[in-house]
């Protein structure tokens, strides 16, 4: 077997390990789905009429605008569990056992990333289901739905690599749960809840130039069946950049930690 074959085999083993953990402790995945669902219901039923009227529509129009932003926020929130899981493995001794085994070093991180992406995508299904139940209607074709799923997977993959690095630099599980909060709430400072053009100049500049705004606009265009313009390419470029930064950072931290 080649080195690549061994790496893929070991990564799949670690993936099965992390998926079994997710099945054994479903409350973690449930929490990732419940928060965006509660945010969706809160903003639609508590603020939907007033915000929708300010945007030139009503509650139903605001639901169409809000749902893609909520989904993006849910994907970002899914990274928190990865940071906690990585920190837990690093501090509770399991990594010392892995050191004694003949496994590819990078498979530890790859298994966490792939497991988190699968778990995040599964958790977004009930979020979309609740949005449809309360009145969200999509004009997307099956191909556009497939493209939307691919975009969400790319975002989850990128953000999870960054979350792995945050888990590796954390000394305790508590600190690991706090570090990804910036990632989780960054969509708030974009166009997830209100258009960036309605914000004050300084905040508007930040919203227009941060990664989650083009991602949200791309998903919004795909789900509504409208043009996405350059937002699609910009979103993929952000995903690629975040992935590279997260991977290089994680690999450097992991190598330095396991050599101690």
BELSULPE-V6557 format. One record per backbone hydrogen bond with DSSP energy under -1.0 kcal/mol. CO is the residue of the C=O (numbers start at 1). NH is the residue of the N-H. Records with the same first field share a line. If there is no record, write none. Layout:
BEGIN
CO: NH ; NH
END
This chain:
BEGIN
2: 6
3: 7
4: 8
5: 9
6: 10
7: 11
8: 12
9: 13
10: 14
11: 15
12: 16
13: 17
14: 18
15: 19
16: 20
17: 21
18: 22
19: 23
20: 24
21: 25
25: 28
26: 30
27: 31
28: 32
29: 33
30: 34
31: 35
33: 37
34: 38
35: 39
36: 40
37: 41
38: 42
39: 43
40: 44
41: 45
42: 46
47: 51
48: 52
49: 53
50: 54
51: 55
52: 57
53: 56
58: 62
59: 63
60: 64
61: 65
62: 66
63: 67
66: 70
67: 71
68: 72
69: 73
70: 74
71: 75
72: 76
73: 77
74: 78
76: 79
77: 80
79: 83
80: 84
81: 85
82: 86
83: 87
84: 88
85: 89
86: 90
87: 91
88: 92
89: 95
93: 97
94: 98
95: 99
98: 101
101: 103
104: 107
105: 108
106: 110
107: 111
108: 112
109: 113
110: 114
111: 115
112: 116
113: 117
114: 118
115: 119
116: 120
117: 121
118: 122
119: 123
120: 124
122: 125
124: 128
125: 129
126: 130
127: 131
128: 132
129: 133
130: 134
131: 136
141: 145
142: 146
143: 147
144: 148
145: 149
146: 150
147: 151
148: 152
149: 153
150: 154
151: 155
152: 156
153: 157
154: 158
155: 159
156: 160
157: 161
158: 162
159: 163
160: 164
161: 165
162: 166
163: 167
164: 168
165: 169
172: 176
173: 177
175: 179
178: 181
180: 184
181: 185
185: 188
186: 189
187: 190 ; 192
195: 198
196: 199
200: 204
201: 205
202: 206
203: 207
204: 208
205: 209
211: 215
212: 216
213: 217
214: 218
215: 219
216: 220
217: 221
218: 222
219: 223
220: 224
221: 226
223: 139
228: 231
230: 234
231: 235
232: 236
233: 237
234: 238
235: 239
236: 240
237: 241
238: 242
239: 243
240: 244
241: 245
242: 246
243: 247
244: 248
245: 249
246: 250
247: 251
248: 252
249: 253
250: 254
251: 255
252: 256
253: 257
254: 258
257: 260
END
